[in-house]
Amino acid sequence: MTAARHVVALLQSHIAGDEDRFLSVATQLAAHEARQGHGKLAQELRELIDAARGKGASVARRGAGPVPIAQPKGELTGLLAARYSDVRLNDMVLSPELDERLRRVLTEQRQQERIRAHGLSPRRKLLLVGPPGSGKTMTAAALAGELKLPLFTVLYDGMIGKLMGETASRMRLVFDAIAVQRGVYFFDEFDAIGAQRAGPNDVGEIRRVLNSFLQFIENDNGPGLIVAATNHPELLDKALFRRFDDVITYGPPDPEIARAILQARLATFRLSVTDWKPVLEAAVGLSQAEVARAADEAAKAAILSGTEEVGTHGLLTALSERKEAVV
């Protein structure tokens, strides 16, 4: 829809007294202006839309409360799942380097007005790379929780269409939302749409989807964060990497991290481990998520035994069972 058609639609909805339609068209107009590179005008429109919806956007920006969720409507209902997150970075056991990089993102987001005043942009497009269970999904939730932003998860089953051009059209709707609604937009299993062009299993429609994504993310300068996660970086098209402000790599937990996970999960139990060496050796090869799950299993066994005490034997048993389950 061109800007002229937006104006016509605005007038029609105003005459009809359809406020929801009016604000919907205004949101589309703000997204259109953002794609045209008119960032200042787009931001002004966003603020007016927020004020009209009674969102109190200026209060939210001062940190007084979370940014209200604009629940996806219409075609977006099958493309985005929205929720608030109560996860924080302190809930995660991270290496010092990873913790520092994520907190740098948070600092830049919280002080983005200072950064933008000097003609620079804060980090807001992140690619998370690592094996399953290493904390990528939890990171997206933690960023949303720390910034008091809604977490929008992209639903691929609703986005991927059978007809030519259908998926790219739906993706445009998602990026229109990104342009106007501040939040954390999470593209999990990103290789589903970011696979290499001209690959061995190349499909014309998927290639067009990737080309569309590259164009959309290149032109995007919305107010929120885009977080993509993949277990298979080798499958991603090389052109994608330079579209992200930061590529953050996750790995399996080292012994220090594994011990910290176990201690954190069992903080409310009596932990009677005199020798950690065999326990940490048993944790080798498990992801952060599997180590945490083993701790939970050991905790349940302790509760059912009536002792609420977790010892070496209980942890070794739980870790061994997790290894058998993931083989």
Protein Blocks (a to p, Z undefined) as FASTA:
>chain_A
ZZklmmmmmmmmmmnopaklmmmmmmmmmmmmmmnopamlmmmmmmmmmmmnonommmmm
nopaccdddddehjllmmpccdddfbdfklpccdfklmmmmmmmmmmmmmmmmmmmnopa
cdfbdcddddehilpmmmmmmmmmmnopacddddfklmmcfbehklmmmmmmmmmmmmmm
gcddddehkllmmgcehiaklcfklmmmmmmmmmmmmmpccfbdcddddfblmlpcfklm
mmpfbdcddddddfklmmmmmmmmmmmpccddfblklmmmmmgopafklmmmmmmmmmmm
mmmnonopacfklmmmmmmmmmmmmZZ
